[in-house]
Amino acid sequence: MLVFCEKSFRKNAEPHIVRTISKHLDTIDGIEVMKDENCQWGHYRIEHYEFEGTDYYLYPVLEEW
């Protein structure tokens, strides 16, 4: 099982991506990521999470995050 790691994300993601979801990081840290079987590049996704009463998903999630 792979999980989203805030520390790895901050280290490896592009700065503009970190800024875009920075408020969500406490919520998604430790959430399981699912492999996207339809993606030829092997990306992952977070299918669902809730932040401040709104539903979100995150795609793509790179393995190094």
N, CA, C and O of each residue as an XYZ file, in Angstrom:
260
protein
N       0.854     -1.182      0.000
C       0.000      0.000      0.000
C       0.896      1.240      0.000
O       1.828      1.346      0.797
N       0.605      2.156     -0.887
C       1.299      3.435     -0.925
C       0.411      4.510     -0.321
O      -0.806      4.507     -0.502
N       1.038      5.427      0.397
C       0.300      6.536      0.983
C       0.965      7.850      0.589
O       2.166      7.901      0.321
N       0.169      8.900      0.560
C       0.666     10.237      0.257
C       1.499     10.718      1.441
O       1.078     10.605      2.593
N       2.683     11.257      1.150
C       3.582     11.729      2.195
C       3.842     13.228      1.990
O       4.467     13.629      1.008
N       3.360     14.038      2.918
C       3.526     15.485      2.804
C       4.998     15.869      2.700
O       5.351     16.736      1.901
N       5.848     15.250      3.482
C       7.278     15.581      3.468
C       7.898     15.293      2.092
O       8.637     16.123      1.561
N       7.602     14.131      1.520
C       8.119     13.787      0.189
C       7.528     14.696     -0.874
O       8.218     15.104     -1.808
N       6.260     15.010     -0.730
C       5.604     15.907     -1.682
C       6.288     17.269     -1.693
O       6.624     17.787     -2.758
N       6.494     17.845     -0.520
C       7.142     19.162     -0.438
C       8.556     19.132     -1.017
O       9.016     20.115     -1.597
N       9.236     18.007     -0.859
C      10.607     17.876     -1.353
C      10.658     17.687     -2.870
O      11.565     18.205     -3.521
N       9.702     16.958     -3.440
C       9.794     16.526     -4.830
C       8.851     17.208     -5.813
O       9.091     17.160     -7.019
N       7.806     17.829     -5.339
C       6.832     18.450     -6.256
C       7.305     19.834     -6.695
O       8.065     20.500     -5.992
N       6.849     20.241     -7.846
C       7.145     21.582     -8.342
C       6.535     22.615     -7.389
O       5.442     22.398     -6.864
N       7.225     23.729     -7.162
C       6.732     24.740     -6.207
C       5.309     25.223     -6.476
O       4.554     25.456     -5.531
N       4.931     25.378     -7.736
C       3.573     25.860     -8.021
C       2.514     24.822     -7.638
O       1.392     25.184     -7.282
N       2.863     23.545     -7.710
C       1.924     22.502     -7.295
C       1.789     22.498     -5.779
O       0.688     22.353     -5.248
N       2.906     22.658     -5.084
C       2.869     22.722     -3.617
C       1.989     23.888     -3.176
O       1.160     23.732     -2.280
N       2.159     25.045     -3.792
C       1.340     26.219     -3.435
C      -0.141     25.958     -3.694
O      -0.989     26.376     -2.907
N      -0.452     25.282     -4.772
C      -1.847     25.058     -5.158
C      -2.621     24.260     -4.119
O      -3.780     24.565     -3.840
N      -1.990     23.242     -3.546
C      -2.735     22.394     -2.595
C      -2.180     22.472     -1.175
O      -2.475     21.602     -0.355
N      -1.393     23.483     -0.874
C      -0.741     23.556      0.440
C      -1.724     23.510      1.610
O      -1.406     22.923      2.645
N      -2.886     24.101      1.479
C      -3.860     24.089      2.576
C      -4.456     22.699      2.796
O      -4.990     22.419      3.869
N      -4.370     21.839      1.803
C      -4.952     20.499      1.877
C      -3.982     19.457      2.438
O      -4.394     18.335      2.732
N      -2.720     19.802      2.590
C      -1.702     18.802      2.891
C      -1.913     18.083      4.217
O      -1.678     16.878      4.300
N      -2.346     18.783      5.243
C      -2.622     18.111      6.518
C      -3.731     17.075      6.365
O      -3.721     16.042      7.033
N      -4.674     17.355      5.492
C      -5.805     16.448      5.276
C      -5.392     15.207      4.513
O      -5.842     14.109      4.840
N      -4.542     15.352      3.500
C      -4.221     14.205      2.645
C      -2.958     13.456      3.053
O      -2.684     12.384      2.514
N      -2.186     13.992      3.989
C      -0.993     13.282      4.458
C      -1.399     11.938      5.048
O      -2.216     11.881      5.967
N      -0.834     10.866      4.526
C      -1.128      9.524      5.020
C      -2.287      8.824      4.342
O      -2.566      7.667      4.654
N      -2.974      9.496      3.419
C      -4.085      8.859      2.704
C      -3.531      7.896      1.659
O      -2.554      8.203      0.977
N      -4.159      6.737      1.542
C      -3.747      5.747      0.552
C      -3.935      6.289     -0.860
O      -4.943      6.925     -1.169
N      -2.946      6.026     -1.708
C      -3.054      6.393     -3.121
C      -3.264      5.122     -3.928
O      -2.717      4.066     -3.609
N      -4.056      5.242     -4.968
C      -4.402      4.107     -5.814
C      -3.715      4.254     -7.158
O      -3.674      5.351     -7.716
N      -3.173      3.161     -7.688
C      -2.547      3.181     -9.005
C      -3.619      3.351    -10.064
O      -4.654      2.686    -10.026
N      -3.369      4.240    -11.007
C      -4.290      4.439    -12.123
C      -3.912      3.461    -13.230
O      -2.968      3.701    -13.982
N      -4.635      2.383    -13.325
C      -4.331      1.323    -14.286
C      -4.461      1.795    -15.736
O      -3.895      1.174    -16.637
N      -5.190      2.874    -15.971
C      -5.379      3.382    -17.330
C      -4.294      4.364    -17.752
O      -4.298      4.834    -18.890
N      -3.378      4.677    -16.866
C      -2.351      5.674    -17.154
C      -1.073      4.987    -17.613
O      -0.517      4.149    -16.904
N      -0.620      5.345    -18.791
C       0.588      4.729    -19.341
C       1.862      5.170    -18.624
O       2.904      4.533    -18.781
N       1.798      6.246    -17.842
C       2.972      6.740    -17.124
C       3.035      6.228    -15.693
O       3.979      6.554    -14.973
N       2.073      5.449    -15.264
C       2.101      4.843    -13.942
C       1.755      5.783    -12.807
O       2.226      5.595    -11.685
N       0.941      6.791    -13.076
C       0.554      7.715    -12.013
C      -0.424      7.062    -11.043
O      -1.020      6.022    -11.322
N      -0.560      7.710     -9.904
C      -1.486      7.303     -8.858
C      -2.518      8.406     -8.656
O      -2.437      9.474     -9.263
N      -3.488      8.127     -7.790
C      -4.522      9.131     -7.515
C      -5.043      8.939     -6.090
O      -4.952      7.856     -5.512
N      -5.579     10.004     -5.556
C      -6.365      9.945     -4.330
C      -7.797     10.119     -4.798
O      -8.175     11.183     -5.287
N      -8.581      9.083     -4.649
C      -9.920      9.078     -5.226
C     -10.875     10.048     -4.556
O     -11.745     10.621     -5.211
N     -10.715     10.237     -3.246
C     -11.657     11.116     -2.560
C     -11.072     11.575     -1.238
O     -10.491     10.790     -0.488
N     -11.235     12.855     -0.971
C     -10.995     13.386      0.364
C     -11.854     14.628      0.517
O     -12.279     15.236     -0.465
N     -12.097     14.987      1.752
C     -12.933     16.148      2.042
C     -12.089     17.210      2.731
O     -11.331     16.917      3.655
N     -12.231     18.443      2.269
C     -11.532     19.572      2.875
C     -12.520     20.714      3.028
O     -13.110     21.181      2.053
N     -12.690     21.157      4.270
C     -13.611     22.253      4.599
C     -14.998     22.055      3.993
O     -15.597     22.987      3.456
N     -15.494     20.824      4.092
C     -16.850     20.519      3.656
C     -17.037     20.314      2.166
O     -18.165     20.148      1.702
N     -15.948     20.322      1.406
C     -16.027     20.125     -0.037
C     -15.271     18.860     -0.411
O     -14.200     18.592      0.134
N     -15.824     18.076     -1.345
C     -15.187     16.849     -1.810
C     -14.155     17.165     -2.891
O     -14.380     18.006     -3.762
N     -13.023     16.474     -2.815
C     -11.944     16.638     -3.784
C     -11.383     15.276     -4.162
O     -11.641     14.275     -3.494
N     -10.614     15.254     -5.243
C      -9.746     14.138     -5.591
C      -8.438     14.755     -6.048
O      -8.395     15.938     -6.382
N      -7.377     13.974     -6.066
C      -6.087     14.476     -6.506
C      -5.527     13.543     -7.566
O      -5.338     12.349     -7.329
N      -5.266     14.105     -8.737
C      -4.705     13.342     -9.853
C      -3.940     14.298    -10.740
O      -4.444     15.379    -11.044
N      -2.762     13.947    -11.160
C      -2.030     12.741    -10.816
C      -1.288     12.900     -9.498
O      -0.992     14.012     -9.063
N      -0.997     11.778     -8.879
C      -0.104     11.715     -7.725
C       1.111     10.929     -8.202
O       0.985      9.779     -8.622
N       2.270     11.539     -8.140
C       3.477     10.880     -8.606
C       4.042      9.984     -7.510
O       3.905     10.283     -6.323
N       4.669      8.896     -7.906
C       5.176      7.915     -6.942
C       6.168      8.542     -5.960
O       6.211      8.141     -4.797
N       6.948      9.495     -6.394
C       7.941     10.108     -5.507
C       7.336     11.033     -4.471
O       8.049     11.514     -3.591
N       6.052     11.293     -4.549
C       5.373     12.097     -3.524
C       5.035     11.229     -2.336
O       4.460     11.714     -1.362
